[in-house]
Amino acid sequence: MTARGFSAFPKVKRRVATTWWGKAWVQALEDTALDNAMIRLGRRYAHAGVVGPITVSPGRLHAPVHDAGAVHSTTVQVPVLSEVQWGRFLDRVAEQPGHVAALLDNDMPRDLVDAAAESDVDLLPGIGDLDPSCDCEGWELPCRHAAALAFQVGWLLDADPFVLLLLRGKPEQELLDALRYRVAGPVGTRTPVVVSLEPAAQLPARPGLPATTPVVLAVEPPPGFDAADLTALMEIAAMRARALLRSGILEE
């Protein structure tokens, strides 16, 4: 199983999903919510920069969220597509070379998603597909922490639609390899994309630290380890290192 990690978004005054698929993700969040007040609060939390590094794996989003001196473990689960559904989707992609080119250019054609839906493959989540959970005391679905995480994932999707494909169950390389079997000629490579960079200004100024700290992880768990557990351990280690850097305890 493969997971991708993204560094925390810094505090911003205002940010919204701009692509049609990013907006569709946010719409699914808002349609699923039982309490609109939590949606508004979650949007504020997303802008406040209290969501930590985000880990995306098949069927699962996770991030630590800081709130009132506590750090909450927050997760949003999404159903993965079956192998039969993935086969139908990839067949649709391969039908038109423009669809392949669009994906490689970090675009998600609306007609491709619509055509896949006609084959009973819903790539974008609908009402009830987002399943949030958090270790906070809130009973709302989603709570403010899960809503903040989901809003920021909308920003990730804007820049990189392959995040959605991974979340639905297909890592990038596996998907491109599958396309190569369906498309005559080389598939090519994807346009590089950097989704999130955390400014080093949020860390103490220390010699040797880069100007930005990008985080992109590909995790293959060793035998006997669950990928989600391994990813959680990595997140905890990263959080502790960040805390030590801020306090000046960690020496070079």
HELIX and SHEET records of a PDB file:
HELIX    1   1 TRP A   20  THR A   32  1                                  13    
HELIX    2   2 ASN A   36  ALA A   48  1                                  13    
HELIX    3   3 GLU A   83  GLU A   95  1                                  13    
HELIX    4   4 PRO A   97  LEU A  104  1                                   8    
HELIX    5   5 ARG A  110  GLU A  118  1                                   9    
HELIX    6   6 ARG A  144  ALA A  159  1                                  16    
HELIX    7   7 PHE A  162  LEU A  167  1                                   6    
HELIX    8   8 GLU A  172  ARG A  182  1                                  11    
HELIX    9   9 ALA A  200  GLN A  202  5                                   3    
HELIX   10  10 ALA A  227  SER A  247  1                                  21    
SHEET    1   A 5 ARG A   4  PHE A   6  0                                        
SHEET    2   A 5 ILE A  54  SER A  57 -1                                        
SHEET    3   A 5 ARG A  60  ASP A  67 -1                                        
SHEET    4   A 5 ALA A  70  GLN A  77 -1                                        
SHEET    5   A 5 ASP A 131  CYS A 134 -1                                        
END                                                                             
